[in-house]
């Protein structure tokens, strides 16, 4: 009898993680995949591989946050960039501390996997809600592209 559970993602993709900009949503999917890789390795007792996957997640998160901020800077009317960028800095500190907790842990600790998932869910659903609302207010989110910029 095979272990079908081992292949199940701990964090299945949800459309609630999408913000309505195709490239950012692709990056969110990549982050979800990396988180599931960390969890799979940790669950399987492969600490070294889990830490490598966490390092890849840290790098991807940093790139994603920079890209997201660049997109937001280019949007006419998005007024919460400073707070959004500050939250990104907080999120990077949190994931860096969580990576250290993984490194220090003896064996697999399901609470660490839960904390990792929570880190992403709070980011994508909670924090990025402002981005979704910005596009929803303009009727552009479902189109998957930002509102057209107004001429100055």
N, C-alpha and C positions, 0 to 999 in steps of 0.2 A: 504494500500500500504506500503510495507516494505522499509526500508532504506538500499538498497543494497550498497550504497557508504560507509557506516560505516564499512563494512567488507573488503573493498578494501585496499590493502597496499599502503601507500604513497610512499614506496620505493620497487618496485617489484624487484625480483632477476634478475640479468643480468649476463650472462657468462663473461662479461667484468670485473666482480668483482673477477673472478677466477685467480689464479696465476699458477696453474698447479701442485700443491702438494695437494693431496686429503684431508689430515687432515687440512691444512690451509684453503682450500676452504670450508670445513665443518664449520670451525670457522667463516669464512666470512658470510656464510649463517646464522649462529646463531646470529651474530651481526646484520644482516639485520632484522631477526625476532624480536630481542629485540628493534631495532629502530622502527619497525612498531608497536610494543606493546606500546612504549612510546607515539607515535603519536596517536594511537587509544584511549588510556586513556586520553590524553590531549584534543583531539577533543571531547571526551565524557564528559568533565568537571570533570574527576576523577583525580584531581591533586595529591592526595596522592599515588594513584596507578601509575601514571605517574612517580613520583619521585622514587618509589620503582623499577620500570622498569629501570629508568635511573641509579640507584645504581647498579642493576644487569648488565647493559651495561658497566658501569665503570669497574666493577670487571672482566667481560669477556674480555673487551678490554685490560686490564692490563695483563691478562693471555695469551691472543692471541699474544700481542706484545712480551712478554718474550719467548713464544714458537717459534714465527717466527724468532726472533734473534738467538735462539738456533739452529734452522734448518740452518740458514744462516751461522752461525759459523762453522757448520759441512760440508759446501760445499767447495770443492776445487776450488779456482779461483774466489770466490765472494769477490771483493775488496772494497765494499762500506758499509760494516757493521757499521762502526763508524757513518757515516752520517745517515744511516737508523735508528740506535738506537736513535740518536739525534732527528730525526723527530718523532719517537715514543714518546719521552719525551714531545716534543711540542704538539703532538696530545693529550696526557693525560692531559696536562695543559689546552688545549682548551676545552676538553669535561668536565673537572671539572668546568671550568668557565661557560660553557653552562648549566651545572646542577644547578649552583647557580642562573643563570638567570631564569631558569624554576621555581625554588623555590621562587624567588622574584616576579615573574609575577602575575598580577591580572587576573585570568581566563586564557583561552587558547589564545595564541598568535601564529598565523600561522607562523610568522617570525622565532620563536624559532624552530618550527618543521622543517622549511626549512633549518635553520642553522645546525640542527642535521643531516639531510640528506646530506647536503653539506659536513659536517665534514667527514662522511663515504665515500662519493663518491670521495672526494679529496684524501683520504687515499688509497682507493682500486684501483682507476683508475690512479690517478696521481702518488702518492708516490710508490705504489707497481709495477708500470710499469717497474722499474729496475729489479725486481725479474722476471717478465714475460720475459723481454728481455734476461736476463741471461739464462733462460731455452730455449727460442726460438733460441738463438745463438748456443746452443748445440743440438737442435733437440729433447729435452727431455720433453718439456712442455706438448705436446699433450699426451705423455705416462703417465703423471701424477706422475712422479717420478723424482728426481734430477739425474743429470749426475753422472755416477759412479766416485768414488774417484780414483785418480791415486795413485799408490804406490810411497812412498817416496824413 
